[in-house]
Amino acid sequence: MAHFEYKGRNNEGKLITGTLDASNRESAASMVANLGLIPVQLDELNEKTSDIQALFEKLGHRSISAPELIMLCRQLYTITKSGIPLIRGVKGLAVSINHPVLRKTLEEVAQELESGLGLSVAFGHHPTVFNELFVNIVHVGENSGRLDEAFLQLSEYLERDLETNKRIKAALRYPTFVVAAIVLALAVINVKVIPEFAKMFAKFGAELPMPTKILIATSNFFVVAWPYLLVGIVAAWFAWREYLKTDNGQMFWGDKKLRIPVIGDIINRASMARYSRSFSLMLKSGVPLPTSLELCARVIDNAFLAIKIRAIRSGIERGDSLLRTHTGSAMFTPLVLQMIAVGEESGQVDELLGEVASYYEREVDYDVESLSARIEPILIVAMAAIVLILALGIFLPMWSMYDVQK
């Protein structure tokens, strides 16, 4: 992306200046025209990024974390609730924020507000920071005169989403550590321990049992081929990442991660909670039903479930009911479908979807709390199997040699 400085005149003939990012000069000119300006001058800037800013970008500070976005929503809620002029408030936030990318984004938003654009349109020019759900909720808040409520709803939604993700990661931390320790121990045993036993067994020239032969063959393979294995693992990792960027890869992984034993069910329930909460939030804000479903498909972060949600949207556009389309998706339990039916009959779909989200969130909380207890038996069995194989492979020939000596 190139950085451009533009000068243009609005409908009143006033000269407006600013900066924007675009892939080329034509795209930049088009963006200036979309701002409602007549381009007068457009210059590409060749700015040298400072060493500190380059270091920030290399360390991953280009992206905005969820806690920073939540804090921004809270601050914007305070600004709009207290009646501070929006331009002045956004400029004040830009000065007080330490994150370089977020500060630059707010400075550009303030410039676009000064040029006469709405807040949601200005946010929409920064899709890497503000997703479509964020922009649409702000847009509805602007049109309804309830911008403060829109920011409050967004902050609460992001907080719930962040808390759920934190709990899942915390529950998976211990099993991940144990699996990593097992892999490391196996690597050390194959490279350092088993070769020494193999040398000792070779001195006696005795016939080795099958488990010992397998262990020695595996160890010899690791000792000789570990550089190739390392290169293969790294290459496979990068190939997998590139595959996940394709539509087929996203569909495949979106389906398979819902089928992972123990964890897949939690991921599915968390996705359903996110869908229900997003759908409820948008309906409560006044976003049209088909648009709400399309935005839910984009924020669900699972291509497999996104296709099902788009199928629900297509059914709604054909005139089907919410109950019928959700039943056909096969994503929800009968209890949840009954809640959707009651909401549709009473005209309180947004409130009932909020209850559905709370229902799934409670189930996720319970499953996450018991996740470690459910995974521990699997890890114990795996560790016991590894210890058994090592014991048979190492101690059987030692016992045989002891019997021979006797």
N, C-alpha and C positions, 0 to 999 in steps of 0.2 A: 504493500500500500504506500502510495506517495502522499506527501503533505502539501496542500495548496493554500495559498492566501488569496482571498477574493475580495473584489470591490464591486458593488452593484447598487442600483437605485430601485427603491420601492415605488409603489403606485403614487406616492406623494412627491416623488423626485428626490427623496432624501438619500444621501450616500451611506451605504451600510458596508462595513468591512468585517471580515472574520476569517477563520481557518477551518479546513475540513480535510478528511482523509478520503482518497479515492484511488481506484486502480490506474486510471489514466486521466488525461486532460478532458476528454469528452465526457467521461463520467462525472468529473468535477463540475463541468459547465452545466450538465443536466441537474445535478444536485442543487446548484445555485438557482437554477430556474425553478426547481420545485419549492424553494424557499420563498417564491413570489417576488424574486428580484430579477432585474435586467442586468446581465453581466456586463461590467465595464472593463475590469482587469482581472486576470487570473494568472498567478505566478506560482511555479512549483518551488517549494522551499527545500534546500539541501542542508538541513540542520544536522550538526554533529552532536550526537547524543553524548552526554557527559558520562564519565566512567562510572559514577555512582548509579546513574539511571540505567546504564547498560547492565550493571551488576544486579540491580533490582529485577530487570526483565529476565536475566538468566536464572535467577533464583525463583522465578515463578510469580513475581509480583505484578505481572501483566493482568492476571485475572483477579476478579473481585470475589472474596470469600463470602459465604453466607452470613456470618456474624456482622461483617462490615455493611452488607446490604440491609440487614435487619436494623442496624443502628441508623443507617441513612433514612429508612422508612419512618422510624421513630422520630428522628429530627425533623423530617418534612411534615409529619403529623403535628408536631408541636408548632412549627412555623405557620401552617395553614389554619390550625385551631386558634392560634393567638391573633390572627389577622395581620401578621407581618406581610408586606408586599412580597410577592413570590420572587421577583428578580433580586431584590435586596437579600431575601433569605437564602436563595441558592448561592449568591456571591459570598455571603457570610460563611456558608457551609464549605465552599471551595477553599476559603482561606484557612479554616480551622482543621481540615482533613489532612492527615499525613500521607496517606496512600497516594503515590504519584499519579497512577492511572486514574483513580477515582477523582482526584483533584482536577486533573486536566479535563476529564469528562464533564464535571460540573461547571467548569469555566466555559466550555463550549456550549453547554446547555443554557447558561446565563446569556451568552452572546446571541443564541438563537431566540431566546425569549425577548431580548431587546429588539430583535428584528421583526417581532410581531407574531412569531409562531406560538402555538399552544404547547403546554408542558408535555403532553403525551406525544406530540409530533417530534419535539426535541429529544425526548427519551428514545423514540423509535429510530433516530439516527445513530444510536449506539447499541446495536443488537448484542454485542459481546458482553455488555454490562447489564442491560435491561431486556429480559426476554419478552415474548409476545404477550404472555399472561400479564406481566407487570404493566406493559404499555396499555393493554386493553382495559385493565381495571382503572388505571389513571384516567384514561379517556372517558370512561363512563362516569367517574367521579367529577371530572370537569364539566361534562354536559348536564349532570344532575345537580351541580352545586354542592356536592358532598365530597370534596376532594380530601378533607381531613379523615372522613370515615374510610375512604378508599385506602389511604396510607395505613390506617390502623388495621384494617382487614389484611392488607398485604404483610404487615409486620407479624401479625398473629399466625398467619398461614406459614410464613417462612420459619418462624420459631418452632412450630409444631413439626415441620418437615425436618429441620435441623436436629431437633431432639430425637426423632425417630431414627435418623441416620446414625447419630451418636450412640444410641443404645445398641443398635445392631453391630456397629464396629466394636464397641466395648465387649459385647458378648462373644465376638469372633476372635478377639485379641488372644485369649488364652489358648484356644485350639490351634490358632495359627502359630503361636510360639512353640507349642509342643510338636507340631508337625515339622517345623523348621529345625528344631533340636534333633528330632529323629533322623531327618535327612542328613544333617551335619554329622551325627554320630555314625551313620552308615557309611558316609564318605570316608571318615577317619579310619573306621574299622577295615574297609576294603583296601585302603591305600597303605596303612601303617601296620595294622595288627595281623591280618590274615597272611600277608607275605612272610612275616617272621615265623608263624606256625608252619607255613608251607615249606620253608627251608629246613625246619626241624624234622618234619615228617619225611622229607626227601632223604635225610641222612640214614633213616632206618630202612628205607626201601620197602616198607610194608604195603600191603593192599589197603587202600583207603576206602571207607564207606561212601556211598553215593552222595549224602549231604555234604561231606567234606570236599568231594570232587567238584560239586556245584559251586561251593563257596570259593574254592581256589580258582576255578575257571572265571567266575565273576570278578574276583579280585584282580586276576591277571588282565582281564579286559579293561577294568577301570584304570589300572596303572599305565597301560600302554595307550589307551584311547581317550584319556580324560581331556586332553586339549581339544580333540575333535568333538567330544561330547559337549564341552563348554561352548564351542563355536556353534554347534548344532542347536543347543538350547537357546542361545542368544538369537540366532537366525530364525528359529521357530517362533520366538517371542515377537520379533519385529514383523514376521509374516502374519502372525495371528492378529496383531494390532492393525495392520493394513487391511486384513480381511474383514475385521470388525467395522471398518469405515465404509464398506460396501453395503448395499441394501440387503443382499443375501446373507452377509455375515451378521448384520444386526438382527435380521429375522431369526437366523439359526440360534444365536446366543440368547436372544430374548425368550425363545421357547425353551431352550435347554436349561437356563439358569432357574426356571420355575420348576424344573424336574429334579433338581439336586436334592438328594435325601436330607431331611431335617431342615436344611436352610431354605430350600426352594419354596416351601409353604409360607415361611415368614416373609420372603421377598414378595410373594404373590399378595399376601394380605397387606403389606406395606404399600404396594402399588395401588391396590384397591382403595386404601385409605386416602392416598394422595389424589387419586382420581375423584373420589366422592367429595373430598374437601375442596378441590379446585372447581368442580362442577357446581357445588353449593355456593361457593364464593362468587362465581361469575353470574349465576342466576340471581343471587341476592343483589348484585350490583346492577342488574338490568341488562346484561349482555344477552343478545338473542340466542335461542336454544341451539341452532346449528353451529353458530360461531363458537359457543361455549364448548360444544363437543369437539370441534376441530382443535381448539386451543388445548383442551384436555389431552387429546392425542399427541400433541406436540410436547407437552410438559411431563408426560407419564414416564419418559426415559426407558421405554421398552418397545421396540419396533413391533414385536409380536402382539402385544396388547393394544398398541396404537392402531393396528389394522382392525381389530375387533371394535374399538371405539369409533373408528370411521364407518364401520358397518352399521353401528347404532345410529350415527348421524344420517347415513343414507336412508335407513328405515324411517327416521323421523321426517326427513324431507319427502318421503313417499306418502306420509300420512299415518304411519303406524304409531302406536302409543309407546310411552317410555317403558311400560311393563313388558310389552311384547318384544321390543327390541332388546331390552336387557336380558330377558329370558333366552332369546335366541343366541346371545353372545356366549352363554355358558360360563360366565365369569363369576356369578354371584350365587350365594346359597339361597335356599327357599325363604329363610327368614328375612334376608335383605330384600328379596324380591317382594315380599309382602309389605315391607316398609315403603318401598318405592310405589307400590300400588295404592297404599293409603295416602301417600303424599300427592299422587296424581289425582285421586278422587277428591281430596280436600283442598286442592289448589295450594298446597304448602310443600312443593317439591324441594325447594331450597332448604327448608328447615329439616325435612326428613332425610335429605342427603347429608346434612350436617350430622344427624343422628347415626346414619350409616357409617360416616367417617369415624365418629367417636367409637362406634361398635368395633370396627376394624382396628382402630388404634389401641383399644383395650386388649384385644386379642393379641396384637403384636407385642404389646408390653408384657403380657403374661408369657408368651412364647419366648421372648428374648430373655426374660428372667430365668426361665427353665432351660435355656439353650445349652448352657455349659453342662448342666446335669444330664442332658440327653446325648451330648457328644462324648462325654467322658467314658462311658462304657465302650464306645467304638474305639477310642484311642487306647484304652487299656487292652482290649483284645488285639489290636494291631501291634502294640508294644510286646505283648506276651508272645505273639506269633514270631516276631523278629528275634526275641530272646531265645525262644525254643529252637529256631533254625540255627542260630549261632551256637547254642549249646550242643546240639546234635552234631553240627559240623566240626566243632573243635574238640569236644570231650570224648566223642565216640572213638576216634583213633587213639587218643591218649589212654583210654581204658584198654583198648586192644593191645597196645604196646606194653602196658603194665602186665596184662595177662601173659604175653609172650615172654617177658623177662622172668616172671615167676615160674 
